[in-house]
């Protein structure tokens, strides 16, 4: 007879293959060969094996909590006696084995960053990048607890904010990297290398780090300049009204993006 009518044990889903899971034990009061007990499963198992002599149940295939969390099977014990029932079946006894699989925080968060090639040093409250964080675990282990900037921003020019409207059909969470203020100063570096840290809600939690390079482009704007400081012209007193008397030329000084330029007379024309 088996010592217990039922055996129950709990194992983590990352238990290594070939590990011992539990041991069943039965005894026979007979002496000698008739008292020797052999163990076997009542049905073939894909995930477990039992040693026919020791009764040790071991794992033969990797477990996965998301696929199955409980395994139930019967173990049969027979002696080596010569006595058989009708039909050639030897006397035997059975016990039930229940193996409960517990979920493990297997995966750390994965961080994906989609950012602009560069930003101008005068930027303010702009979004530099969208960050997506996913975790391939199931349940609470697959949820994101936090995303933070932990290095590379001593002056506080950037911040992480969660995206207001998350996409429910897409696993993971999305965040923005916002530019708070990049003052037009010589002290502002032209490059940053932010270190982001993502932590999941697993027990124990897992942490992932990633570096995000940021290139700051200097914003150079040269105001339009006349090609001469002073224009001198002679106009006869009988020149018709609305006649062109001079053409003014603007020197863009390498600025091809000045756009449309407007001119006005701001002094010396009081008579109109």
SVG drawing of the C-alpha trace seen along z (x, -y; Angstrom):
<svg xmlns="http://www.w3.org/2000/svg" viewBox="-10 -120 40 137">
<polyline fill="none" stroke="black" stroke-width="0.4" points="0.0,0.0 1.0,-3.6 1.9,-5.7 -0.5,-8.4 -3.6,-8.2 -2.5,-11.4 0.7,-13.4 0.8,-17.1 3.7,-19.3 4.4,-22.8 7.2,-23.6 8.2,-26.8 7.7,-26.9 11.5,-27.4 12.4,-24.1 15.3,-22.6 14.5,-19.5 15.5,-16.2 15.0,-17.7 13.3,-15.6 9.7,-16.7 8.5,-14.4 8.8,-10.8 6.0,-8.3 6.4,-5.2 4.5,-2.0 5.4,1.1 4.4,4.8 4.3,7.0 5.5,10.0 9.1,11.1 11.7,11.5 10.7,11.2 7.0,10.9 7.7,7.8 9.6,5.9 7.5,3.0 7.7,1.5 6.2,-1.9 4.7,-3.1 2.3,-5.7 -1.3,-4.5 -1.0,-6.6 2.0,-7.9 3.1,-11.4 4.8,-13.8 6.2,-15.9 7.2,-13.5 8.9,-10.2 9.0,-7.9 11.8,-5.6 10.4,-2.1 12.3,-1.2 12.8,-4.4 9.4,-6.0 11.1,-9.4 9.1,-11.5 11.3,-13.8 10.6,-16.4 11.3,-15.5 10.0,-18.6 10.1,-22.3 7.0,-23.7 5.1,-26.8 2.6,-28.3 0.7,-30.0 -0.1,-26.7 -0.9,-24.6 -0.7,-25.2 -1.8,-21.8 -0.8,-18.2 -2.7,-15.3 -1.9,-11.6 -2.1,-8.2 0.9,-6.2 0.5,-2.4 2.6,-0.1 2.9,3.7 4.9,6.3 7.0,9.0 4.9,11.9 3.8,14.7 0.1,14.4 -2.1,13.0 -5.8,12.3 -7.9,13.5 -6.8,12.1 -3.2,12.1 -3.3,8.9 -1.2,8.7 -2.5,7.1 -1.7,3.4 -2.5,0.2 -2.6,-3.4 -2.1,-6.9 -2.9,-10.3 -0.1,-12.8 -0.9,-16.5 1.8,-18.9 1.0,-22.6 3.1,-25.0 3.8,-28.5 4.4,-31.4 7.9,-32.9 9.0,-36.3 11.0,-35.0 11.5,-38.1 12.7,-41.6 11.1,-44.6 12.1,-45.3 12.6,-49.0 12.1,-50.3 12.9,-54.0 11.7,-55.9 13.4,-59.4 14.1,-62.4 17.5,-62.7 18.2,-65.9 16.6,-68.8 17.4,-72.5 18.9,-74.0 16.0,-76.5 13.4,-73.8 10.8,-74.0 8.2,-71.4 8.8,-69.4 8.5,-65.6 11.9,-64.1 11.0,-60.4 8.3,-57.8 9.3,-54.9 7.5,-51.6 8.1,-49.1 6.8,-45.5 7.3,-42.5 6.7,-39.0 5.6,-37.5 1.9,-36.8 -0.2,-38.5 1.3,-40.9 4.8,-39.8 4.2,-41.2 3.1,-44.7 5.4,-47.7 5.9,-49.4 8.0,-52.4 10.2,-54.0 12.7,-56.6 15.7,-58.7 18.4,-57.6 21.5,-59.1 22.7,-61.6 20.4,-64.5 21.9,-66.3 20.5,-69.7 16.9,-68.3 16.3,-69.2 14.2,-66.1 11.3,-64.2 9.4,-60.9 5.6,-61.1 3.1,-58.3 1.2,-58.5 -2.3,-59.7 -4.1,-57.3 -2.7,-53.8 -3.6,-51.3 -5.4,-48.4 -4.8,-45.9 -1.0,-46.4 0.8,-44.7 3.0,-47.1 3.0,-50.7 4.1,-53.8 5.8,-57.0 7.1,-60.3 10.6,-61.8 9.8,-65.5 12.2,-68.4 11.6,-70.8 14.0,-73.6 17.3,-74.0 18.4,-77.5 20.5,-79.3 23.7,-79.1 27.3,-78.1 27.0,-75.8 24.4,-73.6 26.0,-70.4 25.5,-69.6 25.1,-65.9 23.3,-64.0 23.2,-60.3 20.2,-59.5 20.0,-56.2 16.5,-54.9 15.5,-52.2 12.3,-50.1 11.1,-47.9 8.3,-45.4 5.8,-44.4 7.1,-40.8 8.2,-39.3 11.1,-39.7 11.0,-42.4 13.3,-42.6 15.1,-45.7 16.3,-46.8 18.5,-49.7 19.0,-51.4 20.9,-54.4 19.3,-57.1 21.6,-59.5 20.4,-63.0 22.1,-65.4 21.5,-69.2 21.7,-71.3 22.8,-74.9 20.1,-77.3 21.9,-80.0 19.7,-82.8 21.2,-85.9 19.0,-88.8 18.6,-90.3 21.2,-93.0 21.2,-95.6 24.1,-95.2 25.1,-98.8 24.9,-100.9 24.1,-104.2 22.4,-104.7 22.8,-108.1 20.8,-109.0 20.0,-112.1 16.3,-112.7 15.2,-115.6 12.3,-117.7 10.1,-116.8 10.3,-113.0 6.8,-111.6 5.0,-110.2 5.3,-106.4 8.5,-106.3 11.2,-103.8 14.2,-105.7 16.4,-102.9 16.5,-99.1 17.5,-97.9 19.2,-94.6 19.2,-92.3 22.2,-90.2 20.9,-86.8 24.4,-85.9 23.9,-82.1 20.4,-82.0 18.3,-80.3 15.4,-79.9 14.6,-83.5 11.3,-83.4 9.5,-86.5 11.1,-89.8 9.1,-93.0 10.5,-96.5 9.2,-99.8 10.3,-103.4 10.7,-104.1 12.1,-107.7 13.0,-110.7 9.8,-110.6 7.6,-112.8 6.1,-114.6 4.9,-111.2"/>
</svg>
